[in-house]
Amino acid sequence: MTTVDLPLLPLGRGVDPNSERGVDCPGDLPPASDPDLVARARAAKEKLGERVFVLGHHYQRDEVIQFADVTGDSFKLARDAAARPDAEYIVFCGVHFMAESADILTTDEQQVVLPDLAAGCSMADMARLQQVESAWEALEAAGIADQVVPVTYMNSSADIKAFCGRHGGVVCTSSNAETVLEWAFERGSKVMFLPDQHLGRNTAVLKLGIPLEKNVVWNPRLANGGLTAEQLQDATMILWQGHCSVHGRFSPDTVDELRAEIPGVQILVHPECQHEVVLKADLVGSTEFIIKTIAEAPAGSAWAIGTELNLVQRLANAHPDKRIVFLDRTVCYCSTMNRIDLPHLVWALESLVEGTVVNKIEVDPQTQAEATVALQRMLDLPGK
Ligand code: SF4
């Protein structure tokens, strides 16, 4: 996470997010100061033509987004990639778990490239396979594993998705978490929700009406997750102790302050935010929901948005007729998303022009098969 002190907005003034440049990578990374980077990226993309398909997540920098053939959230992008089987190369401007999902959903002939391998996701990294397997053993020891359906958020590694596939579980997105949880509770009396405790709690409590006290948090750093067998037996939701380092920053105090400062402001947040923030918000929804809500909002309306800053800035620039502010007093980008910058994109594209596939993301066949089971269960649900 990159933070820079900044007074509360307004946005749309072009704050430079380039505070963390890429890390070492094989090959010759062009310097960020190269004035020809835009022209080089354009030329490489033109040379590759239909052979390359560039995906840009909404949280990417503008300098990268301008080269995306399509933009979206992680799930939409993976599906967009799957819909382009003719594209030999999928260049994923996002983070590691997204590129893995694209590899799972595309054909074996297609190659997925992540321009900087250091673009991970701190939330996905909070649930490691070994930790999750240990937790499952504890659920077996407590005599409840056969009642538990594991549900993992899209923002998780391929091996966690595969774990869910093996254990009768499913993947969800921030758009369909409610539908997925309903599916899970038709098959078990408890859910283990990975890795984002906030999305799990917000959906369980606010959408399904599960009492807050029936949600317990499994801390992978503590013996038995820090829970007794009785607590596990009594719980309905076993929430993995993971969170997004960007969305987890928004606070209920800032919501109160903004309401006092901006008459009529509406608070619009992502469900990865803390429960206390979501309770105070006017609207809660996925990145796609946030974009649509702002696009349809009347001119003159005022919004404080709790999601990643690259997207909030882009929305502020795109809708100058509305007042759009960021729901935090500091600039807060997703630093791993920001790893993908123009030099890395140019390097990846020019390497492809030369016939070299750099930073290829490849999920092993067994993990891919098991993860596909969990993804397919989600895809088979109505509305997704
Ligand atoms: S914004 Fe949060 S969930 Fe998304 S990639 Fe960054 S750390 Fe992960």
Residues whose N, C-alpha, C, O or C-beta is under 5 A from the ligand:
A	BS01	SF4	V95 G120 C121 S122 M123 N155 C244 S245 V246 C334
